């Protein structure tokens, strides 16, 4: 490994570590800033707690990055493992998000195909309310899918970059 590659890797690990600290802090201290791209306010306490928990995991992943950025032999030897671990975490997160997006499209298609007329609601004069509830659900689902697509778009460069770096055998 050349000195230039060593320096580049250290800079890369430190930069990613700082980005994880910033991202994790946003999740922990301002969960509403994350939730606003996924759903409409007001946000439930459960949603905010889950976002905060995800933030602590993001913060935790900064630690191996900082440790691998050091120049000692053990740190240098750990870099490939750290990168594989981060690739696994972010790759599985992206796949999980894509699975949720796909499932929501299937569910939406199924619900639309099997939508029944609520005769009782029509007779009671509630047909407008039922229609409005369905429209609200559709808008909420669309916002959630849009937020998940944004998250996939954010993860993709990291996943592609990690794959590229891991396949460059002279980097590790």
Secondary structure in CASP SS format (residue, H / E / C, confidence):
PFRMAT SS
TARGET T0000
AUTHOR 0000-0000-0000
METHOD secondary structure of the structure
MODEL  1
X C 1.00
X C 1.00
X H 1.00
X H 1.00
X H 1.00
X H 1.00
X H 1.00
X H 1.00
X H 1.00
X H 1.00
X H 1.00
X H 1.00
X H 1.00
X H 1.00
X H 1.00
X H 1.00
X H 1.00
X H 1.00
X H 1.00
X H 1.00
X H 1.00
X H 1.00
X H 1.00
X H 1.00
X H 1.00
X H 1.00
X H 1.00
X H 1.00
X H 1.00
X C 1.00
X H 1.00
X H 1.00
X H 1.00
X H 1.00
X H 1.00
X C 1.00
X C 1.00
X C 1.00
X C 1.00
X C 1.00
X C 1.00
X C 1.00
X C 1.00
X C 1.00
X H 1.00
X H 1.00
X H 1.00
X H 1.00
X H 1.00
X H 1.00
X H 1.00
X H 1.00
X H 1.00
X H 1.00
X H 1.00
X H 1.00
X H 1.00
X H 1.00
X H 1.00
X H 1.00
X H 1.00
X H 1.00
X H 1.00
X H 1.00
X H 1.00
X H 1.00
X H 1.00
X H 1.00
X C 1.00
X C 1.00
X C 1.00
X C 1.00
X H 1.00
X H 1.00
X H 1.00
X H 1.00
X H 1.00
X H 1.00
X H 1.00
X H 1.00
X H 1.00
X H 1.00
X H 1.00
X H 1.00
X H 1.00
X H 1.00
X H 1.00
X H 1.00
X H 1.00
X H 1.00
X H 1.00
X H 1.00
X H 1.00
X H 1.00
X H 1.00
X H 1.00
X H 1.00
X H 1.00
X H 1.00
X H 1.00
X H 1.00
X H 1.00
X H 1.00
X H 1.00
X H 1.00
X H 1.00
X H 1.00
X H 1.00
X H 1.00
X H 1.00
X H 1.00
X H 1.00
X H 1.00
X C 1.00
X C 1.00
X C 1.00
X C 1.00
X C 1.00
X H 1.00
X H 1.00
X H 1.00
X H 1.00
X H 1.00
X C 1.00
X C 1.00
X C 1.00
X H 1.00
X H 1.00
X H 1.00
X H 1.00
X H 1.00
X H 1.00
X H 1.00
X H 1.00
X H 1.00
X H 1.00
X H 1.00
X H 1.00
X H 1.00
X H 1.00
X H 1.00
X H 1.00
X H 1.00
X H 1.00
X H 1.00
X H 1.00
X H 1.00
X H 1.00
X H 1.00
X H 1.00
X H 1.00
X H 1.00
X H 1.00
X H 1.00
X H 1.00
X H 1.00
X H 1.00
X H 1.00
X H 1.00
X H 1.00
X H 1.00
X H 1.00
X H 1.00
X H 1.00
X H 1.00
X H 1.00
X H 1.00
X C 1.00
X H 1.00
X H 1.00
X H 1.00
X C 1.00
END
